[in-house]
Amino acid sequence: MSHIRVGALLKRWQVRVAAAVTLAIGITVAAVVPGLAGTPSTPTDLPAANPVSYVPVVANDRAPVSADEALTDTMAGMKGSSVIGAKLSAPDQQDYRANAKWFDATVAVASSDPAALGPGIWQANLIQGAVAERIATTGNLADGISGSDVNGQLPDATIVKDISDGAGDVAAGQRFTSPYQTDADIQQSVEGIVEKAGFTPLEVRVFHPFDTAVSVVFQADDPTAASGSLQQLLTAIEGDTYPYEGVYLEVRIPDGTVLGEESIALRTGAGRQWSNPEYPEFNSGVLHG
């Protein structure tokens, strides 16, 4: 994996992200945002960092729970996800955080093509962050889960190793509060945002890893019309108030081809963007620098 500096995940957020990988087909930016530049191999690679907060931190009135209870509660809110196994273990390398755990997950993927990996990676990132919130004993979620290994499982049970890893320094006690009371209301709201932007919503799914996260698949008329759509919709959905702890976006054209994906999982500090190299006229709108 090659590591480069990547620009703002969202223009309005103006944050730095790190850890990108260029694949043989397509360009995938897999980033931990912000606070963690890659995964440390020794305790000195990464000094203690101030955790990032996206919304005001509230007083945490929840007592931390066991890892098993945290996983059970989190998975209950992720029904229908691609995650087929998750556990916490001791770090597989020396860790500068004394009591931290490692998050291991396996997600079902249709193929090893980057376009097929996005939903599972995002869902695993959501679970990791929510479990970290539930077991948190400090103000930094990375003190509870300091890293991860996410593998993909193909339909023939072949394992695609290390499709995602890492953890960011993110503040515990954040509450991402949607103004809508039901999943149906959330779906209707998000579909309205997509339609207002001139696109066709194909699927909106709602997950509750801790608070609420949304997955959106939408269609554009052609690659040129789709340019800028991922940035545009991510900004429109999250706004300035961050009502969702995670957002996954996937844009297609009428023949079903996936042009690009973008996702964020804020409790993990993770972001990912992929663009289909066969359509150079498509520009996701995400800044790189």
C-alpha positions in Angstrom: 0.0 0.0 0.0 1.4 3.4 -0.9 0.7 6.4 1.3 0.2 9.9 0.0 -1.4 13.0 1.3 -4.9 13.6 0.1 -6.9 16.9 0.1 -10.1 17.8 1.9 -12.6 15.0 2.1 -15.3 17.7 2.0 -14.5 21.1 0.8 -16.4 22.8 3.6 -14.9 20.6 6.3 -11.3 21.6 5.3 -9.7 18.7 7.0 -6.6 16.8 6.0 -6.8 13.1 5.3 -4.1 10.4 4.9 -3.4 7.0 3.6 -4.4 6.5 0.0 -4.0 3.5 -2.2 -4.0 3.4 -6.0 -5.4 0.1 -7.4 -4.7 -1.5 -10.7 -8.3 -0.7 -11.8 -9.7 2.5 -10.7 -8.5 5.0 -8.1 -9.5 4.4 -4.5 -8.8 6.8 -1.8 -9.1 5.1 1.6 -8.5 7.7 4.3 -8.5 8.0 8.0 -9.8 11.5 8.7 -8.3 13.4 10.5 -5.9 12.6 13.3 -4.3 9.4 12.0 -1.9 9.2 9.2 -1.9 5.5 8.3 -1.6 2.7 10.8 1.4 2.8 13.2 3.8 0.0 13.1 5.6 1.0 16.3 4.5 3.1 19.3 6.6 6.0 18.2 5.0 6.3 14.7 2.0 8.1 16.1 2.1 10.5 19.0 -1.0 11.0 21.1 -3.4 13.4 19.2 -6.3 15.6 20.2 -9.4 13.8 19.1 -11.5 15.4 16.4 -15.2 16.3 17.0 -17.7 17.0 14.2 -20.6 17.9 16.5 -20.5 19.2 20.1 -19.4 16.5 22.6 -22.1 15.8 25.2 -21.6 14.5 28.7 -21.4 10.7 28.4 -24.0 9.3 30.7 -23.5 5.8 29.5 -21.4 3.3 31.4 -19.0 1.4 29.1 -20.1 -2.1 28.3 -18.3 -5.3 27.5 -16.9 -5.9 24.0 -19.5 -8.7 23.5 -22.4 -6.5 24.5 -21.1 -3.6 22.4 -20.8 -5.9 19.3 -24.3 -7.4 19.9 -26.0 -4.0 20.3 -24.2 -2.5 17.3 -25.0 -5.4 15.0 -28.6 -5.2 16.0 -28.7 -1.8 14.4 -27.0 -3.0 11.2 -29.5 -5.6 10.0 -29.2 -6.2 6.3 -25.5 -5.2 6.2 -22.8 -7.1 4.4 -20.8 -7.7 7.6 -20.8 -11.5 8.3 -18.4 -11.5 11.2 -16.8 -9.0 13.7 -14.8 -9.3 16.8 -12.4 -7.4 19.1 -8.9 -8.8 19.8 -5.5 -7.8 21.1 -3.6 -5.7 18.6 -1.5 -7.7 16.1 1.4 -5.4 16.7 2.9 -3.4 19.5 0.5 -0.5 20.3 1.2 2.7 22.0 -2.3 2.7 23.5 -2.0 0.5 26.6 -5.5 -1.0 26.7 -6.6 -0.6 23.1 -8.3 -3.4 21.2 -8.1 -4.3 17.5 -11.3 -4.6 15.4 -11.5 -7.5 12.9 -14.4 -7.9 10.5 -15.3 -10.0 7.4 -17.7 -8.6 4.9 -19.5 -10.3 2.0 -18.4 -9.0 -1.4 -19.6 -9.9 -4.9 -16.1 -9.6 -6.3 -12.7 -8.1 -5.6 -13.4 -5.2 -8.0 -13.1 -1.9 -6.1 -16.7 -1.0 -7.0 -17.9 -4.0 -5.1 -15.9 -3.3 -1.9 -17.3 0.1 -1.0 -20.5 -0.8 0.9 -18.9 -3.5 3.0 -16.0 -1.4 3.9 -18.3 1.5 5.0 -20.5 -0.8 7.0 -17.5 -2.3 8.8 -16.2 1.2 9.6 -19.6 2.1 11.1 -19.6 -0.9 13.3 -16.0 -0.3 14.4 -16.9 3.3 15.4 -20.1 2.4 17.2 -18.4 -0.4 19.2 -15.6 2.0 20.1 -18.3 4.4 21.4 -20.0 1.8 23.5 -16.8 0.6 25.2 -15.2 4.0 25.5 -13.6 4.8 28.9 -11.7 8.0 27.7 -12.5 10.9 25.5 -10.8 9.4 22.5 -12.4 6.5 20.7 -9.0 5.3 19.4 -8.0 4.6 23.0 -10.6 1.7 22.9 -10.1 0.5 19.3 -6.8 1.6 17.8 -6.8 -0.2 14.5 -8.6 -2.7 12.4 -8.4 -5.4 9.7 -11.3 -5.8 7.3 -11.4 -8.7 4.9 -13.8 -9.5 2.1 -15.4 -12.9 1.5 -16.3 -13.8 -2.1 -19.3 -15.9 -3.0 -17.0 -19.0 -3.3 -15.7 -18.3 0.3 -12.3 -17.0 -1.0 -11.0 -14.3 1.3 -9.8 -11.0 -0.1 -7.4 -9.8 2.6 -7.0 -6.3 4.1 -9.5 -4.3 2.1 -9.6 -1.7 4.8 -7.8 -0.8 8.0 -7.1 2.0 10.5 -8.7 4.1 13.1 -8.8 7.9 13.7 -8.5 10.0 16.8 -12.2 10.8 17.2 -13.9 12.3 20.3 -16.2 10.0 22.3 -19.6 11.3 23.4 -20.7 12.8 20.0 -24.3 12.5 19.1 -25.3 12.7 15.5 -29.0 13.6 15.7 -31.2 13.3 12.6 -34.2 15.7 12.8 -36.4 12.9 11.5 -38.1 10.4 13.8 -38.5 7.4 11.5 -36.5 5.6 8.9 -39.2 6.3 6.4 -38.9 10.0 7.1 -35.2 9.8 6.7 -35.5 8.0 3.4 -38.0 10.5 2.1 -35.8 13.4 3.1 -32.7 11.9 1.4 -34.6 11.0 -1.7 -35.8 14.6 -1.9 -32.3 15.9 -1.7 -31.2 13.6 -4.5 -34.1 14.6 -6.7 -33.6 18.3 -6.0 -30.0 17.9 -7.3 -31.4 16.5 -10.5 -30.7 12.8 -10.0 -32.8 9.7 -9.6 -32.7 7.9 -6.2 -32.5 4.1 -6.7 -32.1 2.9 -3.1 -31.9 4.7 0.3 -31.1 2.5 3.3 -30.9 3.5 7.0 -28.7 1.9 9.6 -28.4 2.5 13.3 -24.9 1.5 14.4 -25.1 3.9 17.3 -27.1 6.9 16.0 -28.1 6.9 12.3 -26.3 6.4 9.0 -27.6 6.4 5.4 -26.6 4.6 2.3 -27.7 6.2 -1.0 -27.5 4.7 -4.5 -28.6 7.1 -7.2 -28.6 7.5 -11.0 -27.4 10.2 -13.3 -28.2 10.5 -17.0 -24.6 10.2 -18.1 -21.0 10.5 -16.7 -20.8 14.2 -17.5 -24.1 14.9 -15.7 -22.8 12.9 -12.8 -19.6 15.0 -12.4 -19.5 16.6 -9.0 -22.5 14.7 -7.7 -20.8 12.8 -4.9 -19.3 16.0 -3.4 -22.6 17.9 -4.0 -24.8 15.3 -2.3 -22.5 14.5 0.6 -22.4 18.2 1.5 -26.2 18.5 1.0 -27.0 15.5 3.2 -24.6 16.3 6.1 -24.8 20.1 5.9 -23.2 22.0 8.7 -24.9 20.0 11.5 -23.8 16.4 10.7 -27.1 14.7 11.4 -25.7 11.3 10.3 -22.7 9.4 11.7 -22.0 8.0 8.3 -23.0 8.4 4.6 -22.4 6.1 1.7 -23.0 7.4 -1.9 -22.9 5.4 -5.1 -23.7 6.9 -8.5 -24.7 4.9 -11.6 -25.7 5.5 -15.1 -28.8 4.0 -16.8 -27.1 0.8 -17.9 -26.2 0.0 -14.3 -22.5 0.9 -14.5 -21.1 2.3 -11.2 -19.3 5.6 -11.9 -18.1 6.3 -8.4 -18.5 5.8 -4.7 -17.8 8.0 -1.7 -18.3 7.2 2.0 -17.6 8.6 5.5 -17.8 7.0 8.9 -17.3 9.7 11.4 -16.8 7.7 14.6 -14.0 5.9 12.9 -12.7 9.0 11.2 -12.7 7.0 7.9 -13.4 8.1 4.4 -13.2 6.4 1.0 -13.7 7.5 -2.6 -13.5 5.5 -5.8 -13.9 6.6 -9.4 -14.4 4.3 -12.4 -11.3 4.7 -14.6 -13.3 3.8 -17.7 -15.1 7.1 -17.5 -12.5 9.9 -17.3 -15.2 12.4 -18.0 -16.7 11.7 -14.6 -15.4 13.8 -11.8 -16.6 13.0 -8.3 -16.1 16.5 -7.1 -13.8 15.4 -4.2 -10.7 17.5 -3.8 -7.3 15.9 -3.7 -4.2 17.8 -2.8 
